[in-house]
Amino acid sequence: MRVEYHKWFSPNLGHEMEMKVYGHYGKPVLVFPCQGGKFYEWEDFGMIEKIRWFIDSGKIKLFTVDSIDNQSWVNYSIHPGDRAKRHESYDKYIVDEVAPFIKEHCGHTEQKILTTGCSMGAYHAGNFLFRHPEIIDACICLSGLFQLSNLLGDYCDDLVYFNSPIFFLPNLNDHKLLKLYRKSKIVICAGQGAWEDLMIQDAKEMKKVLDSKGIPSWIDFWGHNVNHDWPWWYKQLPYFLGKII
């Protein structure tokens, strides 16, 4: 497996950010780590090996990035509005820096990006698709939430609203965006075991919202023994990749 390490100073974030690339060819896949995680999380936890066949066979090329959740959504030392502003800097880092890097690394392919992640990474995977369907056309969200109330309480400004798909999608009537969503492959999966109650609730709500907008999606609920943990994500990700790649 071809593996590359990259680091550069992000003008949007004001500090260096790191990344790894796995593979030589295939659908570009942008991986968001769990809450506060680093670019090497999937390698350290063994997820790269679980999907090695897809990488080695040229089905996908994986790009794993750092999170800045500890500076943004879970930085409880600052006001929720400031947390949202910091996330906007991360949004610009992904869109203005990472996405062009991916495009160049993939030979300026016209292929759009597939996003994925587990837990907080799943939130980012889904949120980035719904905010930027011009560059992302697929997501696999494993055990994620789709709004920020559990982190921010009742606080909601425009930035929080537009980073909460459960909030903004019901009121969205932009036909151009809806057309892009309807062409996308959207996978949302939740187990029904330990620590998944909130994820089940949000997945059900997302199904209602997407169905109401005529947006095709695959909302999948796994068994009552399926917990919010890596052993199940190891099973889920290869399964869904095998169905949509």
Buried (B, 14 or more C-beta within 10 A) or exposed (E): EEEEEBEEEBEBBEEEBBBBBBBEBBBBBBBBBBBBBBBBBBBEBEBBEBBBEBBBEEBBBBBBBBBBBEBBBBBEEEEBBEBBBBBBBBBBBBBEBBBEBBBEBBEEBEBBBBBBBBBBBBBBBBBBBBBBBEBBBBBBBBBBBBBBBEBBEEBBEEBBBBBBBBBBBEEBEEEEBBEBBBEBBBBBBBBBBEEBEBBBBBBBBBBEBBEEBEBEBBBBBBEEEBBBBBEBBBBBBBBBBEEBB
